[in-house]
Amino acid sequence: MRDEARKCVYGPVKSWRLGNSLGIDLLFVDSICSFACVYCQLGKINRLTTKRGIFVPTARVMGDLSSSDWKDADVITFSGSGEPTLAANLGEAIAEIRRATHKPIAVLTNSSLLGD
């Protein structure tokens, strides 16, 4: 269950690959993924699925982004509670964030749903 006071935007955090990275968690659940990798940083995945859904509305993402410290970020990274391509509004969120920030976008994905 998600905490409504918690934000789906986190950081920025230092990334050795991406620099100063502001995270976006479009899933915002315990853990949800299309794979159950033994090396996953989230540990055991609570919900294994390939079914997409809207877990965090794009308007909420944009609201959380506007109250965050995104201007110091080198990149906006979609990551968090599992596989970001499970979010049906991933494309919409990327477009809105790109329009609002003009920052590079990264999506940390296992790529299992890119062909859908």
CYANA upper distance limits for C-alpha pairs under 8 A (distance plus 0.5 A):
  1 MET  CA     29 VAL  CA      6.86
  1 MET  CA     30 ASP  CA      7.76
  2 ARG  CA      6 ARG  CA      8.38
  2 ARG  CA     28 PHE  CA      6.88
  2 ARG  CA     29 VAL  CA      6.46
  2 ARG  CA     30 ASP  CA      8.46
  7 LYS  CA     64 ASP  CA      6.50
  8 CYS  CA     24 ILE  CA      6.33
  8 CYS  CA     25 ASP  CA      5.56
  8 CYS  CA     26 LEU  CA      7.26
  8 CYS  CA     28 PHE  CA      6.97
  8 CYS  CA     56 VAL  CA      8.39
  8 CYS  CA     61 VAL  CA      6.95
  8 CYS  CA     64 ASP  CA      7.17
  9 VAL  CA     22 LEU  CA      7.69
  9 VAL  CA     23 GLY  CA      6.11
  9 VAL  CA     24 ILE  CA      5.17
  9 VAL  CA     25 ASP  CA      6.88
  9 VAL  CA     61 VAL  CA      7.55
  9 VAL  CA     64 ASP  CA      6.46
  9 VAL  CA     65 LEU  CA      6.60
  9 VAL  CA     68 SER  CA      7.73
 10 TYR  CA     22 LEU  CA      6.62
 10 TYR  CA     23 GLY  CA      5.51
 10 TYR  CA     24 ILE  CA      6.98
 10 TYR  CA     25 ASP  CA      8.47
 10 TYR  CA     68 SER  CA      8.40
 11 GLY  CA     21 SER  CA      7.46
 11 GLY  CA     22 LEU  CA      5.53
 11 GLY  CA     23 GLY  CA      6.50
 11 GLY  CA     69 ASP  CA      8.49
 12 PRO  CA     20 ASN  CA      6.43
 12 PRO  CA     21 SER  CA      5.48
 12 PRO  CA     22 LEU  CA      4.59
 12 PRO  CA     23 GLY  CA      7.20
 12 PRO  CA     69 ASP  CA      7.92
 12 PRO  CA     70 TRP  CA      7.72
 12 PRO  CA     72 ASP  CA      8.25
 12 PRO  CA     73 ALA  CA      6.63
 13 VAL  CA     20 ASN  CA      6.18
 13 VAL  CA     21 SER  CA      5.73
 13 VAL  CA     22 LEU  CA      6.87
 13 VAL  CA     23 GLY  CA      8.32
 14 LYS  CA     18 LEU  CA      8.30
 14 LYS  CA     19 GLY  CA      6.13
 14 LYS  CA     20 ASN  CA      5.24
 14 LYS  CA     21 SER  CA      6.58
 15 SER  CA     19 GLY  CA      5.37
 15 SER  CA     20 ASN  CA      6.64
 15 SER  CA     21 SER  CA      6.86
 18 LEU  CA     74 ASP  CA      7.83
 18 LEU  CA     75 VAL  CA      7.28
 19 GLY  CA     73 ALA  CA      8.46
 19 GLY  CA     74 ASP  CA      6.55
 19 GLY  CA     75 VAL  CA      7.87
 20 ASN  CA     72 ASP  CA      7.84
 20 ASN  CA     73 ALA  CA      5.46
 20 ASN  CA     74 ASP  CA      5.53
 20 ASN  CA     75 VAL  CA      7.11
 21 SER  CA     73 ALA  CA      5.91
 21 SER  CA     74 ASP  CA      6.46
 21 SER  CA     75 VAL  CA      5.57
 21 SER  CA     76 ILE  CA      6.29
 21 SER  CA     77 THR  CA      6.76
 22 LEU  CA     70 TRP  CA      7.00
 22 LEU  CA     73 ALA  CA      6.29
 22 LEU  CA     74 ASP  CA      8.40
 22 LEU  CA     75 VAL  CA      6.90
 22 LEU  CA     76 ILE  CA      5.39
 22 LEU  CA     77 THR  CA      6.41
 23 GLY  CA     76 ILE  CA      6.57
 23 GLY  CA     77 THR  CA      5.34
 23 GLY  CA     78 PHE  CA      6.35
 23 GLY  CA     79 SER  CA      6.86
 23 GLY  CA     80 GLY  CA      7.80
 24 ILE  CA     61 VAL  CA      8.22
 24 ILE  CA     76 ILE  CA      7.73
 24 ILE  CA     77 THR  CA      6.50
 24 ILE  CA     78 PHE  CA      5.25
 24 ILE  CA     79 SER  CA      6.55
 24 ILE  CA     80 GLY  CA      7.38
 25 ASP  CA     78 PHE  CA      6.61
 25 ASP  CA     79 SER  CA      6.02
 25 ASP  CA     80 GLY  CA      5.20
 25 ASP  CA     81 SER  CA      6.98
 25 ASP  CA     84 PRO  CA      8.03
 26 LEU  CA     55 PHE  CA      6.87
 26 LEU  CA     56 VAL  CA      5.98
 26 LEU  CA     61 VAL  CA      8.23
 26 LEU  CA     78 PHE  CA      7.86
 26 LEU  CA     79 SER  CA      8.22
 26 LEU  CA     80 GLY  CA      8.10
 26 LEU  CA     84 PRO  CA      6.95
 26 LEU  CA     87 ALA  CA      6.73
 26 LEU  CA     90 LEU  CA      7.95
 27 LEU  CA     32 ILE  CA      8.03
 27 LEU  CA     54 ILE  CA      8.37
 27 LEU  CA     55 PHE  CA      5.72
 27 LEU  CA     56 VAL  CA      6.92
 27 LEU  CA     80 GLY  CA      7.82
 27 LEU  CA     81 SER  CA      6.39
 27 LEU  CA     82 GLY  CA      7.41
 27 LEU  CA     83 GLU  CA      8.43
 27 LEU  CA     84 PRO  CA      7.29
 27 LEU  CA     86 LEU  CA      8.23
 27 LEU  CA     87 ALA  CA      6.99
 28 PHE  CA     55 PHE  CA      7.23
 28 PHE  CA     56 VAL  CA      7.43
 28 PHE  CA     80 GLY  CA      7.95
 28 PHE  CA     81 SER  CA      6.44
 29 VAL  CA     55 PHE  CA      8.45
 29 VAL  CA     81 SER  CA      6.57
 30 ASP  CA     46 ASN  CA      7.29
 30 ASP  CA     81 SER  CA      6.85
 31 SER  CA     42 LEU  CA      7.58
 31 SER  CA     45 ILE  CA      5.84
 31 SER  CA     46 ASN  CA      5.88
 31 SER  CA     47 ARG  CA      6.83
 31 SER  CA     81 SER  CA      5.39
 31 SER  CA     82 GLY  CA      5.92
 32 ILE  CA     45 ILE  CA      6.48
 32 ILE  CA     46 ASN  CA      6.65
 32 ILE  CA     47 ARG  CA      5.17
 32 ILE  CA     48 LEU  CA      6.38
 32 ILE  CA     49 THR  CA      7.66
 32 ILE  CA     81 SER  CA      7.01
 32 ILE  CA     82 GLY  CA      5.44
 32 ILE  CA     83 GLU  CA      7.15
 33 CYS  CA     45 ILE  CA      7.25
 33 CYS  CA     47 ARG  CA      7.05
 33 CYS  CA     48 LEU  CA      5.75
 33 CYS  CA     49 THR  CA      6.52
 33 CYS  CA     50 THR  CA      7.89
 33 CYS  CA     82 GLY  CA      5.60
 33 CYS  CA     83 GLU  CA      5.40
 33 CYS  CA     86 LEU  CA      7.93
 34 SER  CA     48 LEU  CA      5.98
 34 SER  CA     49 THR  CA      5.44
 34 SER  CA     50 THR  CA      5.64
 34 SER  CA     83 GLU  CA      7.33
 34 SER  CA     86 LEU  CA      8.47
 34 SER  CA    112 SER  CA      7.70
 35 PHE  CA     48 LEU  CA      7.12
 35 PHE  CA     49 THR  CA      8.38
 36 ALA  CA     40 CYS  CA      8.12
 36 ALA  CA     44 LYS  CA      7.60
 36 ALA  CA     45 ILE  CA      6.63
 36 ALA  CA     48 LEU  CA      7.65
 38 VAL  CA     43 GLY  CA      7.96
 38 VAL  CA     44 LYS  CA      8.40
 39 TYR  CA     43 GLY  CA      8.04
 40 CYS  CA     44 LYS  CA      8.29
 42 LEU  CA     81 SER  CA      7.90
 42 LEU  CA     82 GLY  CA      8.15
 50 THR  CA     86 LEU  CA      7.35
 50 THR  CA    113 LEU  CA      8.06
 51 LYS  CA     86 LEU  CA      7.20
 52 ARG  CA     85 THR  CA      8.15
 52 ARG  CA     86 LEU  CA      5.00
 52 ARG  CA     87 ALA  CA      6.14
 52 ARG  CA     88 ALA  CA      5.87
 53 GLY  CA     86 LEU  CA      6.95
 53 GLY  CA     87 ALA  CA      5.87
 53 GLY  CA     88 ALA  CA      5.50
 53 GLY  CA     89 ASN  CA      8.35
 54 ILE  CA     87 ALA  CA      5.94
 54 ILE  CA     88 ALA  CA      5.87
 54 ILE  CA     89 ASN  CA      6.69
 55 PHE  CA     87 ALA  CA      7.09
 56 VAL  CA     60 ARG  CA      7.08
 56 VAL  CA     61 VAL  CA      7.45
 57 PRO  CA     61 VAL  CA      7.10
 57 PRO  CA     89 ASN  CA      8.03
 58 THR  CA     62 MET  CA      6.71
 58 THR  CA     89 ASN  CA      7.42
 58 THR  CA     92 GLU  CA      7.70
 58 THR  CA     93 ALA  CA      6.07
 59 ALA  CA     63 GLY  CA      6.65
 60 ARG  CA     64 ASP  CA      6.63
 61 VAL  CA     65 LEU  CA      6.51
 61 VAL  CA     93 ALA  CA      8.03
 62 MET  CA     66 SER  CA      6.60
 62 MET  CA     96 GLU  CA      8.18
 62 MET  CA     97 ILE  CA      7.73
 63 GLY  CA     67 SER  CA      7.12
 64 ASP  CA     68 SER  CA      6.86
 65 LEU  CA     69 ASP  CA      8.36
 65 LEU  CA     70 TRP  CA      7.54
 66 SER  CA     70 TRP  CA      8.46
 69 ASP  CA     73 ALA  CA      8.29
 70 TRP  CA    101 THR  CA      8.47
 71 LYS  CA    101 THR  CA      8.29
 74 ASP  CA    103 LYS  CA      7.44
 74 ASP  CA    104 PRO  CA      7.81
 75 VAL  CA    103 LYS  CA      6.24
 75 VAL  CA    104 PRO  CA      5.49
 75 VAL  CA    105 ILE  CA      6.28
 75 VAL  CA    106 ALA  CA      7.44
 76 ILE  CA    103 LYS  CA      7.08
 76 ILE  CA    104 PRO  CA      6.79
 76 ILE  CA    105 ILE  CA      5.43
 76 ILE  CA    106 ALA  CA      6.68
 77 THR  CA    105 ILE  CA      6.38
 77 THR  CA    106 ALA  CA      5.10
 77 THR  CA    107 VAL  CA      6.16
 77 THR  CA    108 LEU  CA      7.68
 78 PHE  CA     84 PRO  CA      6.96
 78 PHE  CA    105 ILE  CA      8.26
 78 PHE  CA    106 ALA  CA      6.70
 78 PHE  CA    107 VAL  CA      5.20
 78 PHE  CA    108 LEU  CA      6.66
 79 SER  CA     83 GLU  CA      7.75
 79 SER  CA     84 PRO  CA      6.55
 79 SER  CA    107 VAL  CA      7.03
 79 SER  CA    108 LEU  CA      6.03
 79 SER  CA    109 THR  CA      8.18
 80 GLY  CA     84 PRO  CA      8.23
 83 GLU  CA    108 LEU  CA      8.33
 83 GLU  CA    109 THR  CA      6.41
 83 GLU  CA    110 ASN  CA      7.44
 84 PRO  CA     90 LEU  CA      7.68
 84 PRO  CA    107 VAL  CA      7.80
 84 PRO  CA    108 LEU  CA      7.83
 84 PRO  CA    109 THR  CA      6.92
 85 THR  CA     90 LEU  CA      7.02
 85 THR  CA    109 THR  CA      7.53
 85 THR  CA    111 SER  CA      8.33
 85 THR  CA    113 LEU  CA      6.90
 85 THR  CA    114 LEU  CA      7.91
 86 LEU  CA    113 LEU  CA      8.17
 89 ASN  CA     93 ALA  CA      6.53
 90 LEU  CA     94 ILE  CA      6.61
 91 GLY  CA     95 ALA  CA      6.72
 92 GLU  CA     96 GLU  CA      6.69
 93 ALA  CA     97 ILE  CA      6.53
 94 ILE  CA     98 ARG  CA      6.46
 94 ILE  CA    105 ILE  CA      7.83
 95 ALA  CA     99 ARG  CA      6.62
 96 GLU  CA    100 ALA  CA      6.67
 97 ILE  CA    101 THR  CA      6.37
 97 ILE  CA    102 HIS  CA      8.12
 98 ARG  CA    102 HIS  CA      5.46
 98 ARG  CA    103 LYS  CA      6.61
 98 ARG  CA    104 PRO  CA      7.92
 98 ARG  CA    105 ILE  CA      7.84
